[in-house]
Amino acid sequence: MAQAECLANGPHVDGRRPLHLNVGDTDCWFSDTDYNEESFFVRHAYFLGANDPYKAFKTTLKAEINEEGWTALNNDTSRPFNKPESYRTAVKVINHLGDEVMKVFRVDGR
């Protein structure tokens, strides 16, 4: 099956390039890799954040976090995912102030 991925980079949603998202002062971003236009399901979660997000995450969870696993979560590029049956992927970005924006991308494949 064909694969796709999302890239996060910068301060805002960029509609000029498919699956490209600008996220500047972002604490976290989530993707629904098979968005149905009714509900957003977090299928991938990523935590960028400033000021040592690894330490903050460990403190919040009150647990040790596998560093290899953290590396996968602390990323501006998503893990590859199968192109969705809905041909839509939604990405939700939340900044350090709690503001959020969501953008729906069409994933070619029809």
Contacts in CASP RR format, 6 or more apart in sequence:
PFRMAT RR
TARGET T0000
AUTHOR 0000-0000-0000
METHOD contacts of the structure
MODEL  1
MAQAECLANGPHVDGRRPLHLNVGDTDCWFSDTDYNEESFFVRHAYFLGA
NDPYKAFKTTLKAEINEEGWTALNNDTSRPFNKPESYRTAVKVINHLGDE
VMKVFRVDGR
1 82 0 8 1.000
1 83 0 8 1.000
2 82 0 8 1.000
2 83 0 8 1.000
2 109 0 8 1.000
3 80 0 8 1.000
3 81 0 8 1.000
3 82 0 8 1.000
3 83 0 8 1.000
4 19 0 8 1.000
4 33 0 8 1.000
4 80 0 8 1.000
4 81 0 8 1.000
4 82 0 8 1.000
4 83 0 8 1.000
4 89 0 8 1.000
4 107 0 8 1.000
5 19 0 8 1.000
5 77 0 8 1.000
5 78 0 8 1.000
5 79 0 8 1.000
5 80 0 8 1.000
5 81 0 8 1.000
6 19 0 8 1.000
6 20 0 8 1.000
6 21 0 8 1.000
6 31 0 8 1.000
6 77 0 8 1.000
6 78 0 8 1.000
6 89 0 8 1.000
6 91 0 8 1.000
6 105 0 8 1.000
7 19 0 8 1.000
7 20 0 8 1.000
7 21 0 8 1.000
7 76 0 8 1.000
7 77 0 8 1.000
7 78 0 8 1.000
8 21 0 8 1.000
8 22 0 8 1.000
8 23 0 8 1.000
8 26 0 8 1.000
8 29 0 8 1.000
8 46 0 8 1.000
8 48 0 8 1.000
8 76 0 8 1.000
8 77 0 8 1.000
8 91 0 8 1.000
8 93 0 8 1.000
9 20 0 8 1.000
9 21 0 8 1.000
9 22 0 8 1.000
9 23 0 8 1.000
9 24 0 8 1.000
9 76 0 8 1.000
10 22 0 8 1.000
10 23 0 8 1.000
10 24 0 8 1.000
11 22 0 8 1.000
11 23 0 8 1.000
11 24 0 8 1.000
11 25 0 8 1.000
12 22 0 8 1.000
12 23 0 8 1.000
12 24 0 8 1.000
12 101 0 8 1.000
13 21 0 8 1.000
13 22 0 8 1.000
13 93 0 8 1.000
13 101 0 8 1.000
13 103 0 8 1.000
14 20 0 8 1.000
14 21 0 8 1.000
14 22 0 8 1.000
15 103 0 8 1.000
18 105 0 8 1.000
18 106 0 8 1.000
18 107 0 8 1.000
18 108 0 8 1.000
19 89 0 8 1.000
19 105 0 8 1.000
19 107 0 8 1.000
21 29 0 8 1.000
21 91 0 8 1.000
21 93 0 8 1.000
21 103 0 8 1.000
23 29 0 8 1.000
23 48 0 8 1.000
23 76 0 8 1.000
23 93 0 8 1.000
23 95 0 8 1.000
24 95 0 8 1.000
25 50 0 8 1.000
25 95 0 8 1.000
25 96 0 8 1.000
25 97 0 8 1.000
26 48 0 8 1.000
26 49 0 8 1.000
26 93 0 8 1.000
26 94 0 8 1.000
26 95 0 8 1.000
26 96 0 8 1.000
27 47 0 8 1.000
27 48 0 8 1.000
27 49 0 8 1.000
27 53 0 8 1.000
27 94 0 8 1.000
27 95 0 8 1.000
27 96 0 8 1.000
27 98 0 8 1.000
28 45 0 8 1.000
28 46 0 8 1.000
28 47 0 8 1.000
28 48 0 8 1.000
28 49 0 8 1.000
28 93 0 8 1.000
28 94 0 8 1.000
29 45 0 8 1.000
29 46 0 8 1.000
29 48 0 8 1.000
29 91 0 8 1.000
29 92 0 8 1.000
29 93 0 8 1.000
29 94 0 8 1.000
30 40 0 8 1.000
30 42 0 8 1.000
30 44 0 8 1.000
30 45 0 8 1.000
30 46 0 8 1.000
30 91 0 8 1.000
30 92 0 8 1.000
31 42 0 8 1.000
31 43 0 8 1.000
31 44 0 8 1.000
31 78 0 8 1.000
31 81 0 8 1.000
31 89 0 8 1.000
31 90 0 8 1.000
31 91 0 8 1.000
31 92 0 8 1.000
32 40 0 8 1.000
32 41 0 8 1.000
32 42 0 8 1.000
32 43 0 8 1.000
32 89 0 8 1.000
32 90 0 8 1.000
32 91 0 8 1.000
32 92 0 8 1.000
33 43 0 8 1.000
33 44 0 8 1.000
33 81 0 8 1.000
33 82 0 8 1.000
33 84 0 8 1.000
33 89 0 8 1.000
34 41 0 8 1.000
34 43 0 8 1.000
34 84 0 8 1.000
34 85 0 8 1.000
34 86 0 8 1.000
34 88 0 8 1.000
34 89 0 8 1.000
35 84 0 8 1.000
35 86 0 8 1.000
35 88 0 8 1.000
35 89 0 8 1.000
35 90 0 8 1.000
35 104 0 8 1.000
36 86 0 8 1.000
36 88 0 8 1.000
37 86 0 8 1.000
37 88 0 8 1.000
37 104 0 8 1.000
40 90 0 8 1.000
40 92 0 8 1.000
40 102 0 8 1.000
42 92 0 8 1.000
43 81 0 8 1.000
44 78 0 8 1.000
44 79 0 8 1.000
44 81 0 8 1.000
45 73 0 8 1.000
46 73 0 8 1.000
46 74 0 8 1.000
46 75 0 8 1.000
46 76 0 8 1.000
46 78 0 8 1.000
47 53 0 8 1.000
47 57 0 8 1.000
47 73 0 8 1.000
47 74 0 8 1.000
48 74 0 8 1.000
48 75 0 8 1.000
48 76 0 8 1.000
49 96 0 8 1.000
50 96 0 8 1.000
53 74 0 8 1.000
54 65 0 8 1.000
54 70 0 8 1.000
54 74 0 8 1.000
57 65 0 8 1.000
57 70 0 8 1.000
58 64 0 8 1.000
58 65 0 8 1.000
72 79 0 8 1.000
81 89 0 8 1.000
83 107 0 8 1.000
83 109 0 8 1.000
84 107 0 8 1.000
87 106 0 8 1.000
87 107 0 8 1.000
87 108 0 8 1.000
87 109 0 8 1.000
87 110 0 8 1.000
88 104 0 8 1.000
88 105 0 8 1.000
88 106 0 8 1.000
88 107 0 8 1.000
89 104 0 8 1.000
89 105 0 8 1.000
89 107 0 8 1.000
90 102 0 8 1.000
90 103 0 8 1.000
90 104 0 8 1.000
90 105 0 8 1.000
91 102 0 8 1.000
91 103 0 8 1.000
91 105 0 8 1.000
92 100 0 8 1.000
92 101 0 8 1.000
92 102 0 8 1.000
93 100 0 8 1.000
93 101 0 8 1.000
93 102 0 8 1.000
93 103 0 8 1.000
94 100 0 8 1.000
END
